[in-house]
Amino acid sequence: MKKQTRNGNILISKIWGEDMIELSKILEIEEMAVFIYDRTNNDITVKNIKKIINNDFKKELEEKLKIILKDKFFICENNCEGEYFDVFYFHEELIKIKWEIEDNTAIGTLRIDNIYNEKKEIIKINETKDFLLEISQKVVEYDDINELLEKILINVMDIIEISKSGSILILDEETGFMTPQVIIGFDDKTKEVKIKPEETYHFVASKGNYESTVIIQDLLSIVNNKHKHINEIYTDKGELIRSNISAPLFIEGKRYGAINIDSTKLAPFSEFHKVIMNYLAKEVELIIERFKMIDEIKYLSTHDFLTGLGNRNILYKYLNKKIDAKEPFYLVQIDLNNFKEINDTYGHLVGDEALKSFADKLKKSETSCEAVRLGGDEFALVFEEKNKTQVEKELKTLHNICKKEGLNIKNHRNLSCGFSWGIAKYPEDGDDIESVYSKSDKVLYNTKRKTLRRRKTDS
């Protein structure tokens, strides 16, 4: 064992087979407990000042200290300057000791520190990898991006293990403002916050270079500098946020948002936290990209690519739930009256524009399920909270709008376009989807035939 001189440098080698670490300095050792070692009787007593040690832990620690201090007396026998420092691992904790030898007695103070030692760093890295692997495998199970972001934030807070407050801000590309999409430890009013990226703490602290994780150990130093738009932040319990660590998120090379972990303590974050946050942010970016890709696939599997309306899949899924619950509904099938003429006269590109314009009008209808395109110029609506008279009234209003306003087509005048419809009710017109669908289809066909017959008579 190399002894320590008064300048504070610590050099620790091997003691009783245990690997020790070399440190440069121990600063401000906190008096957590006091020990007294009597060399003559090989007896040691640890006095617990701040109630941090239980009896079993204390007994084990005393035996450990006996071994270490006995060895130190031997080393310092002939050349001891009185005050020494020591550091060792014990029960996954980092023990820091400041001790003094006088005659046959050693008196010292020790601190049990829960800072991130090498073992804990390995544990945290493994926890991070496990979480990222789990969330990557389960991302397909999430339908709502906010649920995924909340899961991410909760786990990041658990990994950083500093605070109970945090948020994920998302940038709205249209407005240019960042808003809290997910918050933990703040009141709901926090969600109303809107801020430009260049007005955030982290942009100010990084002097405009907010490209990687930023640690702000003292937020008040920024607030007190009277930066515009920078205000104090409080938790949902009214506690002042004093420090923060934030990692920006980029999706496809564009700024997407940021993960923020906030603390009511002053300077609790370390460089290790920064490394972890940088790693987490990069992996979270990949997870979000994967979610967006899967979400697009899910959307296309349940929606019509041209119009953005739902397709048969989403309609059947919705109606099956209603039938399983035996809840009544009206199914309406719609068919455009003169769509073929529009296609033949103006071409299929204009026909597509007409379908999109009609779909936009259907989206404004007060229906129970989103409007659906069945295929071609055929559509479907579902009503639950209306009787048949109210359903008919809604359809006639929509029909008059389409006839009067027409369908808005780029580079063309608005095209007048009416439609026919057929209505069927569950369970009166059938006890399953096929029978209800067949009934509404039959009514639509009869209505369509009468309309065509009337148009021929008029012409």
N, C-alpha and C positions, 0 to 999 in steps of 0.2 A: 504494500500500500504506500503510495506516495503521499506525503503530507501536504496540506494546503498552507500556503503563506497568506499573509494578511491582504494581499491584493485581490482576493476573491476568486482566483482561478481554481477550478476543481479538476483533479485528475484521479480517476478511480479505475483500478484494475480489477483483478479477480479476487473474490473473497469466498472461501469455502465452495469453490466450484461454480458459483453463480456469476453469469456475465453481467458486468456493470457497464454503465454508459459514461461517456465523457461529455461533460457540459462546460460551458464557458463561464456561467455565472448563475447564482440563485439570487433573485431580487426580492426584497421585502417579504422574507419568510414570516408567515402568519403563525402566531402561537396558538396552535390547535391543541397541543398536549405537552406535558412536561415529563421528562424521565430523570431518575436518579439511579446511578449504577455504583454499587459498592464493590470494588475490586477484591477486597480482602475476603468477603463472604460469597463472591460471585452472585450477588443478589441485585435485582433491578426492579424498580417500581415505575409504572407509567401512570401518571395522574391525568385524568381526562378532564380538561378545562371546559371544552365546549360540547360535551356529551356526544362526541362523534364516534366513539368506539364502544361496541358491546363487550360483554365480559369474555366471551370465547375469543373474539378477535384480539382483545387486549392481552390475554394470556399467551396466545401465539406470538404476538408482537414482542412481548417481553422476552420470550425465549430467543427470538431472532436477534434482538438487540444485544443479548448476552454474548452471543457468538461474535457479532461484529465488533462490539466494544472491547471484548477480551483481546481480539486480534489487534485492535488499534493501540491498546496499552503496550503491547509487545513492540509494535513498530515505533511508538513515540517514547519509549523508555528513556532513551538518552538524549533525545533532541526534540522536545515538544514545546511548541510556542503557545500552547494554551487553547486556541480556538480553531475548530475544524468544521468542515461541512461534509455531508455524505448524502448519497442518493441511492435508493435501491427499490426494486419492484417487490411488492408483497400483496398477494391476493388481488392481482390485476390492478393494484393502485400504485401510484408513484409516491414513495415516502421520502420527504426531504427533512434532513436533520441538521440542526446547528447545535454543536456541543462543545463543552469546555472540560479539559482534564485538570484536576488539581489534586496533588498527592495521590491517594488511592480511590478517588471518587470522580465520576464523570456526571456532570449536570448539563442537561440540554433541553432544547425545545424541538418538537417535530411537527411536521405538517403533512397531512394525508391529502394529496392533491389528485383531483379527478381530471386533470388536463389530459390531452390526447397523447399518450405515450405510444411507442412503436407497436405494442401489442394491440392497443385500442384502435390505432389507425388501420391495422390489418383487418380487425373486426368490422370497422366502419366501411372499409372498401368492399369487403365481402357482402355486407348488408346492402350496399349500393348496387352491386352487381346482381344480387338476388332479386331486389325490387325491380330493377330495370328489365331483367329477364321475365319476371312474372307479368309485369304490365305489358311488355311486348307481346307475350303469348295471349293475353286476354283482351288486347285492344279491340279485337273483332267483336267482343261482347258488348261494347259500348255504342249506344245510339246517339248519345248526347255528349258533345265535346266538353260541356261544363262538368259533367260527371267524371270524365277522364281527367280534366285539369284539377278537380278537387282531390281525386285520388293521388295524383302526382304531388300536389302541394302538401297533403297530410304526410306522405312518406318522406318528402324532402325535409320537412320540419322534424320528423322523427330521427332522420339520419344526422342532421346538423345538431340536434339535441341542445339547442340554446334557448329557444323561444317558443311561446304558444301563440304567436301572432305572425301572420304572413299573408301574401296575396300574389295573384298572377294577373298582370295587366296585359291587355290585348290591344293592339293598335288597329283602329278603324281607318282603313286606307282612304275612304271617301271623305271623312271629316278631318283626318290627320291627328285625332285625339286618342290618347291611351286611356282606357277605363278599366277598373278592377272587374275582371270576369269572375274570379273566385276570391273570397276573403275568409280568413279565419282569425278570430280574436279581435275583430272590429265590428262596430254596429253597421246596420244596413245602409245608413246614410253614406257610408264610405263608397258604396257602389255607384253613387251619383257623381263621384269625382271624375272630372275630365281634365286631362293635362297633355300638353304637347311633349314629345320625347325630349326635346331640348330644354324643357322646364323642370325635369325631374331632378331629384337629389343627385342621382348617379351621373347624369350628364354634366351637372355643375362640378361634382367632385372629380370627375375624370377629365375635366376641361374639354369637353366635346368629343372625347375619344372613348365613348361607351360601347366598346366592341367585345369586351370580356367582363368577367366578374369584377365588381367594385365593392370594396369594403369601406363603410363609413363608420368609424369608431365613435364619432361624436357628431350627431346630426345637428345639435344646437349651434355648433360652430358655423354651419352653413346658414341656419336660420338667422343667427345673430349678425351675419354679414349683410342682412337685408336684401337678399336676392329676390327679385320680383317673382311672384307666384310660389315662393317657398314658404310653407307654413309649418307650424308644429303639428305632430300627429299623436293621437291618443288611442289607446286600446278601448275595447268595449267596457272595460272596468274603470276608465278614466285615468289610466297610467300613461305617463309621457313616454313616447318612443325615443330612445336616446342613441340607438345605433342600428345599423342595417347592413345586410349583405345582399347584393342583387346581381343576378346573371341575366344578360339579355338573351332573347330567343330570335333566331333568324330561320325563316322557312323559304327555301328556294332562293337564297341570297338576299331576301328582303326582310327588313325588321318586322317581326311578328308580335313581340311583347317582351315581358320580363318576369322572372320569378324573384320575389322579394321575401326575405326572412327578416323580421323586425324584432328588436329586443329593447326592454326597458332598462337594461344594464349599459354601463359605459364600457366600451372597448372589450366585448366578450369574444370577438371573432379572431381566428388565427389564420395563418397562411395555409394550414391544412384544410380549413373550411373553404378557402378560396379554391384550392385544387379540386376538392370534392364538388363544389358548385359548378366549376368550369366543366368537369366531366359529366355531371348530371345534366347540365344545360344542353350539351352536344347530343347526348343520348335522347333527351326529351324532345329535341327538335326532330330526330328521326322517328320517334314514336308518334308525334303529332302529324308528321308527313304521312306516316303509314295510316293513321286514323283517317286523314282527309282522303287518301286514295281508296280505302275500304268504304268510307262513307259515300264516296262518289259511285262506287260499284253498287252499293246497297240502294242508292237513290235511283240509279238507272234500272235496277231490277224491279222497282216498284213505280216508276214514272215514265211517261212518254217523253222521248228525247226532243221531239219537235215542239210540243206545246208546254211542257213542264207540268201537265196534269198527271194525276195518278193513272195507273193502268189496271188491267183486270186483276193482277196479283193483289194489289192493295184493296181493290173493291171486294174481292172474294174473301180476303182475310178479315176485313171489317164486318161484312155481312154474316160470315160464319160465327163470329163472336156474338152478334145480335141474336142469331138463331139459337145458339147454344144457351143463351140467357133468356130465350123466349121473349125478347123485346120486339114489339111491332115496329115496322118502318114502311115507307113508300119508296119503291124503286122506279125511277123515271129514265126511260131510254129516249134519246134525242137524235134526230137525223136531219141534216141540212137539206133544204128543199131543192135548191138550184146549184149545188156545188159542182156538179158535172159540167154545167154550162160555163161556170167560172173557169174551170180547168181547160175546157175546149177553146174558150175565147181568148183567155189571157196566158195560158200555159201553167205548168205545174208549180213554178216558183211563186207565181201570184196565188195559186191555190194554197200553197203552204202558208203564205202570209195571211190569207183569209182564215185558215184554221187557227193560226196563232191569235188573230184578233178576236175570233169567236171564243177561244179558250180564255182570253183575258176577261171577257164579259162573264163567263161561267164562274170564274174565280171569285167574283163579287157576290155571287148568290149565297143566301143564308142557308147553307146545307149542313147536315150532320157530319158527313164524310166529305173530304175534298173531292172536287169535280174530277171525273174520270173520262179519258178518251179510250173507247173500246177498240177503235181502229177506223181507218178511212175518215169519213165525216160523221161517225157515230160516237155519241157521248152518253154519259150516265150521271145522274144525280141521286142522292139519298136524302130523304127527309124523315125526321122522327118527331119533332115537336109541333108539327102542323097537321091539320086534318086535310081531307082531299080538296075541299073548297079553297083552302089557303095555298095548297100546292099548285092548283090550277091557276090561281090568281098570280102567283109568283112567275109561273111559266109564261102566262100571257103578257105580263109586264116586260119580261126579258125579250119575248118575241117582238113586241111593239118597238122596243129600243133598237133591235137589230134591223127591223124594217125601216125605221125612221132615220136613225143615225148611220146605219150601214156598217160595214166592216172596214176598218181603217187599213188601207193598203199603201205601201210606199210607192211614190211616183204614179199613183193612180187615184182616181176619184173614189170616194167611199162607195163600196158595192152593197146594194141592198140585198139582204139574204134572210129569208124566213126559215123556219124549221118546224118539223112535226114531232110529236112526242106520244109516248105510251106509258101509262101508269099502272103499276100493280102493287098490291099490299100484302105484306106478310103479317099474320098467317092466313088471312082470308083467301088469297089467291095461290097458295102453295105453302108446304111445310119445309121446303128446302130451297137452296139458291136456284137450282135448275128450273124448278117449276115456277118460281116467282119471275125469274128472268124470261122464261118462255111466255108467260102471260103478258108481261110488259112489251115483249117483242111482237106478239100477235096484235096487241092494241095499236102499237106504232105502225105496223104494216097496214092495218085497216085505215088508220088516219092518213097515212102517206098515199094510199090508193085513192082515197076520196079527194085529197088535195090535188093530185095529178089529174084526176077526172075533171075537177072544177077548173083547173088551169086550161085544159084542152077546150072545155066549153066556152071559157072566157075569150080564148083566142079565135 
